[in-house]
Structure formats: C-alpha cells, structure tokens
Amino acid sequence: MAMPTMATEEALYDLMSWLSPAYPVGAFAHSSGLEWAVAAGWVTSRAALEEWLETLLECGAGWSDAVLLSAAHHAVTARDRRKLADVAELAAAAHPSQERRVEALSQGEAFRCIAAATLPESATALLDGVPEGTLAYSVAVGSVAAAQGIDLASALQRLIPLGQTDGQVAILALKPLVLATVERALALEDGDPFDRLGSAAILADCATIWHETQYTRLFRT
C-alpha cells in the first residue's frame, strides 16, 4: 500500500525547514573538499564554483546522494525494512574518503535525532534497524520524507543548499541541471542502487582526501 503524498504547500514548508542552513545538522562545518579546491586555486570565481558543482551533480557525490535518497524513499514507501537497511549499509560504505564519510554520517545521525525528537514516531520507525552512527544524510532525508508523505521529486530538489549572494546566483544558474538530475533520479526504477552509483569526479574526491591534512582550515571536511 503506497503512502499518501503530502500537499505541496505542507511538503515545501517541511523541506525548507529540514534542509535550511539553519537546521542543526552541522552542515555549516563541511565543505565537501571545496575548501581545499579554493586553497589550491582550483575554484576562484563563481563560474568556477558552478563548474565544480555541475561536476558533482552530473557524476560525483551529488549524483550518488540522489541515487541513495531515491532508494531510501522507495524502500520506506514500500515499508520494506530489510531493503532500507541494505540501502543504509551501502550508503555508509560508498565514500571515496574518510572525510566524506564523516560528513555524510554525522549529518545523517543529527538529522535522525532531530526528526525523532520533533516528528511523529512513524517518521523514523523504519530507521530503527540502522545502527547508530551508520546513517548517511541522503538516506535519512529520503526515509523521513517518504514516511511523512513527501514526494520524491520535492525531496530531490532540496539537495544543494548554499549561502551568500554568489551562492544564490550559482543556484539559479544551476537550476536546469538540478532539475535534470532530479529527472534522472526519478527515472530510476526501484532496484539495487549499487548498479547506479559511481563517481567520475576524481579531483573532487581527491580534494576531500587532501583536505584531511590541510594545515589551515575552517571546515571539518
């Protein structure tokens, strides 16, 4: 039996709250390797930032997160606890660096804790089988969104929060690609997400590795 889809206005209200920079999951502490890219002179302008994010969305961590969010959403919609556990296990392991894993799991666990404290018990019930400290952010968001009746397309479109004026301009410029990525993710049939994962954003992955030993830094990752 499929879960009912939440009305658009209510869904947008919840999503804007959950994925706002002010939501206390610790997102402000992470740059996904972007801090290294800036220090190395790879990203020095808004245009370079847009190119960096385009790569992540098309063939890097952004696309992987979309795949995992979709798989978690499908599992919860079907009320398949075993499948959700498998998706969560894959998401916890599928990271190119220790920093990327820390980023995904710390935010995922924080999101689960806040959701458990503020939402109905049913919102996180199926996540009970995912051990503490092993829940990726993409899986947490996809699961709770499905449990609350929020449609997959709406959840996918809120994956990329940025700050400040240039960040907002970059978001607008990336809107066509974001929507195209959402369509790619929506087109995925409910199956094994391992078949769809894979990153070709080699420099971005390396940036998260090199950031681990960056001497002066503001972000955890």
ABEGO torsion letter per residue (X at the ends): XBBBBBBAAAAAAAAAAAABAABBAGAAABAGGAAAAAAAGABABAAAAAAAAAAAAAABAAAAAAAAAAAAAAAAAAGBAAAAAAAAAAAAABBABAAAAAAAAAAAAAAAAAAAAABBAAAAAAAAABBBGABBAAAAAAAAAAAAGBBAAAAAAAABBBBEAAAAAAAAAAAAAAAAAAAAAAABBBBBAAAABEBABAAAAAAAAAAAABABBABAX
